[in-house]
């Protein structure tokens, strides 16, 4: 077996395998690379010794059985017996579901989560979007401080567990998207700087030195990230990747890393015959993120649309702190703008940023499915002081309205786990750092952050307390009881409508027509022959839909009569309705 490692700064490199040491030789064809041949089987432990240092895990380790600080293990991907002939599911027409393996079930493993995938198949979900699964310190955490970007967190079930999960999902017709983090690595268990210039002080980020995408040595760093991304799609048969905070990738090169990545993924899709895609998280409000490369864009296939979320959140809650301030002045107007123009900030002034922000989307050329819409995500729930969901404060009617706006709107919908039954469990920030100093720094930093906004420090959950994670696990007894069962039935009905009504999958953004009344708190929109009306007020609303023929109710949260000859729709408080043309 060939062992290889990039260590351009080392004078000597040795392979430590099964208690034996093998000297490695410089690869004459690749600058900075070292190689050695040795017999090894699946599961054998190994590491590398640089000069006279300690044994270190492989930067391209496929498995870390004892965690980020332990030895690496050989993984033979050919030993797994995949079932079925999965050919993939494309992003257009998708309904995504963001899922955290460690809290989706109390067990917090791939196998336990796989046993609950039937629930998602019945709901109508087409893709699950897994939060990061790379190794991180301890047992439980969000996953955004992962290291070993080719490996799988062992407490979740390791490489075999992830493959079983993906295989089960595919057997149910569900694709799998994986959240990957390229903009930083965790501070604990990160040995990459000992091997080479994986980071650079040319740029600085909220996490310290930037990942080296454009300084000397960056060719190999970019290849490291590209090969890792392709490995998830190839070796684990993942269907797409969600790229964390691409706006934090400091990259000044003419050919950007994201363009290289999208090119490589498109090539792999052509090679495998499976639709593969990349979904960016970006706060730039820049349509070039998802514009095809041949048209001058980065070529990513979709992106999260936080502007839609922020407009919807302020409309539902009235909150105006932080970045919500830009949307809170006229929230329904902001919501209407995002439904038709995607970004609220498309060259407008942002008081939160103190400058103009964003760029307009060309609605005549850009398909709506390139943008994801959601009312909740791990970020928007977990980064709140108490990790409280919308269900903690909103009525079932308003929750139903939020679901309607997400699932009948023009964008690709995404749900956050448990949202579909209005889960009462919070989703809080939790960590399991094994370094006592780091654990205390995270605990103190979290409390200091919210104390600056008026919270008492003792009210902020301790991220290191195991009970914080336990509180965040879904309660699977809830979906069968009121009011959760009714909310769940509503989500199922809306997802079924989206699948069965072609107008609700129409990618034409320019065809979306919206009317609204800021004072009366209602919004209505038309998508082909389907009309949607949402009343967010505590008072009944009368909405003029026009005299365009008879309509029938396709779905309604509260009993409602279709518009009469005058075209007037009377909608109960905190309620919503989906209307379609009457059959001839």
C-alpha positions, 0 to 999 in steps of 0.5 A: 500500500502506498502511504504519502504525505505533503510535508514541504517543511520537513527534512525527514519523514517517517511512517509509523505503522503497527509499531514499526517505523518506515523511512519515507522518501521524497517524491521526485515528481511532486515538490514537498511530497513524501512516500513509502510502500508498506503492507497494511489492511483495513483498520491498521493504525498509522501516523507520520513522524516529522523530523524528530517530533511526535507521531501525528495523524495523517492530514488526509486520514480517512478515519480517526478511531480515537479522535483528532489526537489519535493515530489514523486508521486505514480505510478500504472503501471497497469493502462496503456492500452498497445496495441498490442502483442509486442514480441520484436526485437533482436539486430542482424540485427538491425539499431539503431537511437540515439534520444534526446527527448528534441530536436528531435522536437521543442516541446521536448516531448514524444508525439511530438516525437512519431508523428515523428516515422513514418519517422523512420519506413519508413527509415528502423530503427529497434530501437530508442536509447533514451538518458537519460530520468530520472528527471534533474533540469529545463526543457531542458538538455542532461539528463546525470545529472539525479537523481531519477533513477526510474522516468521519466522527467516530462517536457517530459511527465512523465511515461505515456508519455514514455509509449505512446512513447514506445507503438507507436514505438512498433506499428510501429515495432520499438524497444526502447533502453534507455540510463541509467547512473549508473556511477554518478548522477547529483549534483542537486537534488541528495539526496541519500547520506542522505539515505545511503552509495550510494557513496564512497570515496574509488574511485574517478571519474571525477564527484567526489566520486564513486557510491558505488559498492564495499565498505561497503553497496554496496550490497544494492546499486547494488540492487538499480541499478539492480532493476532500470534497470529491471524496465525500461525493465519490467514496460515500456517494453523497449527492451534494455539499453545503459549503459553510460561509464561503464569504469567509474564504479569503481568495484573491487569485484570478481563478478562485477556489470555488470555481475550481471546486464547481468545475471538479464537481461538474466533471465528477457528475458527468463521470458518475452519471449522478446529479451532484451539486454545491450549495453555498452559504453566503451573506454577500447577496451576490448572484454571481455566486450561483451564476454559471461559470460560462456566464462569469459566475462561480458556478455553484448550483444554489445558495442559502437565502438569509434575506428571505429568512430575516424578512420572514422572521421579523414579520413573524416575531417583530424582532429588530436586533442585529441584522434584523434591524434592516428588515424590521422597518417594513417587514412585510414589504421586505418579505414581498421583495424577497419573494420576487427579487430574492435579495432584500439587499440588492444594492440598498443601504444596510444600517446594520453594515453602515453601507450599501450591500448586495447586487440585483438578481436577473429574474429573467435568467436565474431559476428560482431553485438556485436559492434556498428558503427557510424559516429556521436553520441551525444558525438562526435557532442555535445562535440565539441565547436560549436556542429557542425555536419559533414554536416557543413563542408563536401560535400554531397558526403563525407556524402554519403561515411560515410553513406555507410561505416556505413550501409554496414560495418560488425557492427550494424549501429547506426545513430544520429538523423537528420544525415539521411538528413544531418541536418544543425542544430547543436547539442550543449551542453545545460543545465537548472540548477535552481541553479544560482551558478551551472549554472555559474560554468557550463557556465564558465567551458565550456568556460574555457575548449575550451579557452585552445584550442584556442577558444574565450570564447565569441564564445562558446554557453552559455549552459544556454541560451534557444537559445542554445537548440532551435538551436539544435532542428531538422528542419523538413522542411529540409528533403523535400528540396535539398540537404537533400532529396537526402541524405535521399534517399541514407540512405533509399536505403542503409538500404533497401540493408542491410535488403535485402542482407544477405551478409550485415548481415553476422556476420563473422568478419573473412570473411571481406576482405579489400583493400585500398590506403592511398595516393589515399584515397579509401577503398574497401571491400568484404562481401560475394558476395557484394563489396563496394568501397568508394572514399574519394578523390577529384580525380577519383579513379581506383580500382582493384576489380579482375576478379571474374565474372560480377557485377551489381550496387546495389547502387551508389551515382554518376553514375558509370559503373560496372568493366569491364573484367579487373576488374577495377572500375572507381569511381568518386570523393567523391563517393561510390558504392555497387556492387553485382553479376550479375544474371545468 
